[in-house]
Amino acid sequence: MQIAQSILREELVVFEKKFREAVKSQAPLLDRIMRFIVNRKGKQLRPMFVFLSARLCGPVNESTYRAASLVEILHTATLVHDDVVDESLERRGFFSTYALWKNKVSVLVGDYLLAKGLLLSLDHDDFRILQLLSGAVRKMSEGELLQIEKARSLNLDESVYFEIIRNKTASLLASSCAAGAYSTSGNEQLSEKLSRFGEAVGVAFQIKDDLFDYGNEKTGKPTGNDLKEKKLTLPLIHTLNTVDKPLRRELIYIIKNQNRNPEKIKYVLAKVAEAGGIRYATEKMNQFRDEALAILYEFEDSEVRKGLEELVRFTTDRKY
C-alpha cells in the first residue's frame, strides 16, 4: 500500500488526530478503553478508501475527515460487538475489549461509539453522509443475522452467500467510497459509481478472507475455523453443489456433527481442494476485483487512481 500511503501521508496524520478527538470521553474508564482501542487500530484501509475516493472527485475538506472518522468509528463499534457475539479473546494479536472488560462494558463501548458517530455527523449537518453509512450498519446487521439463520440449515445457495457478504462486509466499504466521493463532489451519480466500486472490492475482500480458512501464503496452514462454526463459504458451497451425493452427505454430516474433530475438518478441507472449490472461489474473487478496476478505469489516470488500484490489488493479493 506504499502508493496510497504516500499520497495520503498528510491526510492520515491529520485524520489520526481528528479520530482520537472524536472518540474521547469525559468518563475515565471509557476514555481509557478508547485509548486502548485507538492504539490497536488496524491498517486504516477504510479511511484510505474514503480519502482516495474523495480526492478522485475533488479536494479533501473537513466533511471528508468527518466521513473517514465516522467510517472508522462504525467499523470499530461493530468489531467490539462482534467480539462479544463470538466470545473472542483476541483482536489483531492483542487481547480484545471483551477479554479485558467482559460483556457489559464491551456492549456499552460499542453503543458509545455508535452514538459518537451519529453525533459527529449530526453536529455538522452531514446528513447525506450519515444516511449512506447508517444504511451500511443496517445491512451489516441483516447480513450477520442471515448468516446465523442459514448456518442452522446449512444453506447451499450461492446467491444467498453473496447476499450475506454484500451486506455483512461489502456494504461498509461501498458506503465508505460513496461518502468520500460525496464529501468532495456533492454529486449523487459519482457517489453511486464509487459505491459500486467499493462493493465489488468488498466482495473480493471477503472471498479472500474465506480462502484463508483453507491456508495462506504466510503460514501455509489451513485453519478450518469457518467449518468449526458451520459457516458455509464459497469454496465449500461450490464443492457441496458439485460432488456426488454420497460424498456430499458425508461432508454435510461432518460439518453438522463432527465439526470439532480436527481430523474430520482436515478431511473436509482436503475434499474441497480436490473438488476445485478453492480454484473456483479464487476465480470469483478475481472477477470482482476486475469489476472494481473496470469502474475505476472510467476515471482519468492519476496518482490517486493508481493509489486506489493498489488498494484493490492488495485486497486480493494480501497474505493476511
C-alpha positions as CSV (number, residue, x, y, z in Angstrom):
1,M,0.0,0.0,0.0
2,Q,3.0,2.3,-0.5
3,I,1.4,4.5,-3.2
4,A,-1.8,5.0,-1.3
5,Q,0.1,5.8,2.0
6,S,2.5,8.1,0.2
7,I,-0.4,10.1,-1.5
8,L,-2.3,10.3,1.8
9,R,0.6,10.9,4.2
10,E,-0.6,14.4,5.3
11,E,-4.3,13.4,5.4
12,L,-3.6,10.3,7.5
13,V,-1.6,12.3,10.1
14,V,-4.5,14.8,10.4
15,F,-7.1,12.0,10.4
16,E,-5.3,10.3,13.3
17,K,-5.6,13.4,15.5
18,K,-9.2,14.0,14.5
19,F,-10.2,10.4,15.1
20,R,-8.7,10.4,18.6
21,E,-10.5,13.6,19.4
22,A,-13.8,12.2,18.0
23,V,-13.8,9.3,20.4
24,K,-12.6,11.0,23.6
25,S,-14.8,10.7,26.6
26,Q,-15.0,12.6,30.0
27,A,-15.6,9.3,31.8
28,P,-12.2,7.9,32.9
29,L,-13.0,4.2,32.3
30,L,-14.4,4.9,28.8
31,D,-11.5,7.2,27.9
32,R,-9.0,4.5,29.0
33,I,-10.8,1.9,26.8
34,M,-10.9,4.4,23.9
35,R,-7.1,4.9,24.1
36,F,-6.7,1.1,24.2
37,I,-8.8,0.7,21.1
38,V,-7.2,3.6,19.1
39,N,-3.7,2.4,19.8
40,R,-4.6,-1.0,18.3
41,K,-6.3,0.1,15.2
42,G,-5.7,-1.9,12.0
43,K,-4.3,-0.8,8.6
44,Q,-6.8,2.1,8.2
45,L,-7.9,0.5,4.9
46,R,-11.4,2.0,5.0
47,P,-10.3,5.6,5.8
48,M,-7.8,5.3,2.9
49,F,-10.7,4.3,0.6
50,V,-12.7,7.3,1.9
51,F,-9.8,9.8,1.2
52,L,-8.8,8.4,-2.2
53,S,-12.5,8.3,-3.4
54,A,-12.8,11.9,-2.2
55,R,-9.7,13.0,-4.0
56,L,-10.8,11.3,-7.1
57,C,-13.7,13.7,-7.2
58,G,-12.3,16.9,-5.6
59,P,-10.0,18.3,-2.9
60,V,-10.3,16.9,0.6
61,N,-12.2,19.0,3.1
62,E,-13.5,18.9,6.7
63,S,-16.5,16.8,5.6
64,T,-14.1,14.2,4.2
65,Y,-12.3,13.9,7.5
66,R,-15.6,13.5,9.4
67,A,-16.7,10.9,6.9
68,A,-13.4,8.9,7.4
69,S,-13.8,9.2,11.2
70,L,-17.4,8.1,11.0
71,V,-16.4,5.0,8.9
72,E,-13.6,4.1,11.4
73,I,-15.9,4.7,14.4
74,L,-18.7,2.5,13.0
75,H,-16.2,-0.2,11.9
76,T,-14.7,-0.2,15.4
77,A,-18.1,-0.4,17.1
78,T,-19.0,-3.5,15.0
79,L,-15.7,-5.2,15.9
80,V,-16.3,-4.6,19.6
81,H,-19.8,-6.1,19.4
82,D,-18.5,-8.9,17.2
83,D,-16.0,-10.0,19.8
84,V,-18.9,-10.2,22.3
85,V,-21.1,-12.3,20.0
86,D,-18.1,-14.6,19.1
87,E,-16.7,-14.6,22.6
88,S,-13.4,-13.8,21.0
89,L,-10.5,-13.1,23.4
90,E,-8.1,-11.8,20.7
91,R,-8.3,-9.0,18.2
92,R,-5.3,-8.2,15.8
93,G,-2.9,-10.1,18.0
94,F,-3.9,-8.4,21.3
95,F,-6.4,-9.1,23.9
96,S,-9.9,-7.9,22.7
97,T,-12.0,-5.4,24.6
98,Y,-14.2,-8.4,25.5
99,A,-11.3,-10.3,27.0
100,L,-10.3,-7.3,29.2
101,W,-13.6,-5.8,30.2
102,K,-16.2,-8.6,29.5
103,N,-19.7,-8.4,28.1
104,K,-21.4,-5.5,29.8
105,V,-18.6,-2.9,29.3
106,S,-17.9,-4.1,25.7
107,V,-21.6,-3.7,24.6
108,L,-21.7,-0.3,26.2
109,V,-18.4,0.7,24.5
110,G,-19.9,-0.3,21.1
111,D,-23.0,1.6,21.8
112,Y,-21.0,4.7,22.8
113,L,-19.0,4.5,19.6
114,L,-22.2,4.3,17.5
115,A,-23.6,7.4,19.4
116,K,-20.4,9.3,18.9
117,G,-20.5,8.6,15.2
118,L,-24.1,9.8,14.9
119,L,-23.3,13.0,16.7
120,L,-20.2,13.6,14.7
121,S,-22.3,13.8,11.5
122,L,-25.4,15.4,13.0
123,D,-23.5,18.2,14.8
124,H,-22.1,19.3,11.4
125,D,-25.2,18.7,9.2
126,D,-23.5,15.8,7.2
127,F,-27.0,14.3,6.7
128,R,-26.3,12.6,3.3
129,I,-23.0,11.0,4.6
130,L,-24.8,9.8,7.7
131,Q,-27.6,8.4,5.6
132,L,-25.0,6.5,3.5
133,L,-23.2,5.0,6.4
134,S,-26.3,4.3,8.5
135,G,-27.6,2.2,5.6
136,A,-24.3,0.2,5.8
137,V,-24.8,-0.5,9.5
138,R,-28.3,-1.8,8.9
139,K,-27.1,-4.1,6.1
140,M,-24.2,-5.4,8.2
141,S,-26.7,-6.4,10.9
142,E,-29.0,-8.0,8.4
143,G,-26.1,-9.9,6.8
144,E,-24.9,-11.2,10.2
145,L,-28.4,-12.4,11.2
146,L,-28.9,-14.0,7.7
147,Q,-25.7,-15.9,8.1
148,I,-26.7,-17.2,11.6
149,E,-30.1,-18.3,10.2
150,K,-28.6,-20.1,7.1
151,A,-25.8,-21.8,9.2
152,R,-28.5,-23.7,11.1
153,S,-29.9,-25.2,7.9
154,L,-26.6,-25.4,6.0
155,N,-28.0,-23.4,3.1
156,L,-26.1,-24.3,-0.2
157,D,-27.4,-21.5,-2.4
158,E,-24.5,-19.4,-3.8
159,S,-26.8,-16.4,-4.3
160,V,-27.5,-16.3,-0.6
161,Y,-23.8,-16.4,0.2
162,F,-23.3,-13.4,-2.0
163,E,-26.2,-11.6,-0.3
164,I,-24.7,-12.2,3.1
165,I,-21.2,-10.9,2.2
166,R,-22.6,-7.9,0.2
167,N,-24.4,-6.9,3.4
168,K,-22.0,-8.1,6.1
169,T,-18.7,-6.9,4.6
170,A,-19.0,-5.1,1.3
171,S,-21.7,-2.6,2.4
172,L,-19.4,-0.6,4.7
173,L,-16.6,-0.4,2.0
174,A,-19.2,0.6,-0.6
175,S,-20.6,3.4,1.7
176,S,-17.0,4.5,2.6
177,C,-16.2,5.1,-1.1
178,A,-19.6,6.7,-1.7
179,A,-19.3,9.0,1.4
180,G,-15.8,10.0,0.3
181,A,-16.9,10.9,-3.2
182,Y,-20.0,12.8,-1.9
183,S,-17.9,14.8,0.6
184,T,-15.9,16.5,-2.2
185,S,-18.4,16.5,-5.1
186,G,-21.9,16.6,-3.7
187,N,-22.7,14.6,-6.8
188,E,-25.1,11.6,-6.4
189,Q,-24.0,9.9,-9.6
190,L,-20.3,10.0,-8.7
191,S,-21.2,8.7,-5.2
192,E,-23.2,5.8,-6.7
193,K,-20.4,4.9,-9.1
194,L,-17.9,4.8,-6.2
195,S,-20.4,2.8,-4.2
196,R,-20.5,0.1,-6.9
197,F,-16.7,0.2,-7.0
198,G,-16.5,-0.3,-3.2
199,E,-19.0,-3.1,-3.1
200,A,-17.0,-5.1,-5.7
201,V,-13.8,-4.6,-3.7
202,G,-15.6,-5.6,-0.5
203,V,-16.9,-8.8,-2.0
204,A,-13.4,-9.7,-3.3
205,F,-12.0,-8.9,0.2
206,Q,-14.4,-11.3,1.9
207,I,-13.8,-14.1,-0.5
208,K,-10.1,-13.7,0.2
209,D,-10.8,-13.9,3.9
210,D,-12.8,-17.1,3.3
211,L,-9.9,-18.6,1.3
212,F,-7.6,-18.0,4.3
213,D,-9.6,-20.8,6.1
214,Y,-8.0,-23.2,3.6
215,G,-4.5,-22.0,4.1
216,N,-2.5,-18.9,3.3
217,E,1.0,-18.0,1.9
218,K,2.1,-16.7,5.3
219,T,1.6,-19.9,7.3
220,G,0.8,-22.4,4.7
221,K,-1.6,-24.0,7.1
222,P,-5.4,-24.2,6.9
223,T,-7.4,-23.3,10.0
224,G,-10.8,-24.7,9.3
225,N,-12.3,-22.1,11.7
226,D,-15.3,-21.3,9.4
227,L,-16.1,-25.0,9.2
228,K,-15.9,-25.3,13.0
229,E,-18.5,-22.5,13.2
230,K,-20.6,-24.1,10.4
231,K,-20.1,-21.1,8.2
232,L,-20.7,-22.1,4.6
233,T,-18.2,-20.1,2.5
234,L,-17.8,-20.1,-1.3
235,P,-15.2,-22.9,-1.6
236,L,-17.4,-25.3,0.4
237,I,-20.7,-24.3,-1.2
238,H,-19.2,-24.9,-4.7
239,T,-17.9,-28.3,-3.5
240,L,-21.2,-29.5,-2.0
241,N,-23.0,-28.5,-5.2
242,T,-20.7,-30.4,-7.5
243,V,-19.5,-33.6,-5.7
244,D,-21.6,-36.9,-5.9
245,K,-24.4,-37.4,-3.4
246,P,-22.6,-39.9,-1.1
247,L,-19.6,-37.5,-0.6
248,R,-22.0,-34.6,-0.2
249,R,-23.9,-36.4,2.5
250,E,-20.7,-37.4,4.3
251,L,-19.3,-33.8,4.2
252,I,-22.6,-32.3,5.5
253,Y,-22.7,-34.9,8.3
254,I,-19.2,-34.0,9.4
255,I,-20.0,-30.3,9.4
256,K,-23.1,-30.8,11.4
257,N,-21.9,-33.4,13.8
258,Q,-18.1,-33.6,13.8
259,N,-17.1,-30.1,13.2
260,R,-14.9,-30.1,16.4
261,N,-12.9,-33.1,15.3
262,P,-9.5,-31.8,13.8
263,E,-9.0,-34.9,11.6
264,K,-12.5,-34.7,10.2
265,I,-12.1,-31.0,9.5
266,K,-8.8,-31.7,7.7
267,Y,-10.6,-34.3,5.6
268,V,-13.3,-31.8,4.5
269,L,-10.6,-29.2,3.7
270,A,-8.8,-31.7,1.5
271,K,-12.0,-32.7,-0.3
272,V,-12.8,-29.0,-1.0
273,A,-9.3,-28.6,-2.6
274,E,-9.7,-31.8,-4.6
275,A,-13.2,-30.7,-5.9
276,G,-11.8,-27.4,-7.2
277,G,-13.6,-25.3,-4.6
278,I,-10.6,-23.2,-3.8
279,R,-9.8,-22.6,-7.5
280,Y,-13.5,-21.7,-8.2
281,A,-13.6,-19.1,-5.3
282,T,-10.3,-17.6,-6.4
283,E,-11.7,-17.1,-9.9
284,K,-14.8,-15.5,-8.5
285,M,-12.7,-13.2,-6.3
286,N,-10.7,-12.1,-9.3
287,Q,-13.9,-11.4,-11.3
288,F,-15.0,-9.0,-8.6
289,R,-11.5,-7.4,-8.5
290,D,-11.7,-6.9,-12.2
291,E,-15.2,-5.4,-11.9
292,A,-13.9,-2.9,-9.4
293,L,-10.9,-2.0,-11.6
294,A,-13.2,-1.6,-14.7
295,I,-15.2,1.1,-12.8
296,L,-12.0,2.7,-11.6
297,Y,-10.6,2.9,-15.1
298,E,-13.6,5.1,-16.1
299,F,-11.8,7.9,-14.2
300,E,-8.9,9.8,-15.7
301,D,-5.5,8.3,-15.0
302,S,-3.8,10.0,-12.0
303,E,-1.7,9.2,-8.9
304,V,-5.0,8.9,-6.9
305,R,-6.4,6.4,-9.3
306,K,-3.1,4.4,-9.1
307,G,-3.4,4.5,-5.2
308,L,-7.0,3.1,-5.4
309,E,-5.8,0.4,-7.9
310,E,-3.1,-0.6,-5.5
311,L,-5.6,-0.9,-2.6
312,V,-7.8,-3.1,-4.9
313,R,-4.9,-5.4,-5.7
314,F,-3.8,-5.5,-2.1
315,T,-7.3,-6.8,-1.3
316,T,-6.8,-9.9,-3.3
317,D,-3.0,-10.3,-3.1
318,R,-2.6,-9.8,0.7
319,K,-1.0,-12.5,2.8
320,Y,-3.1,-12.0,5.9
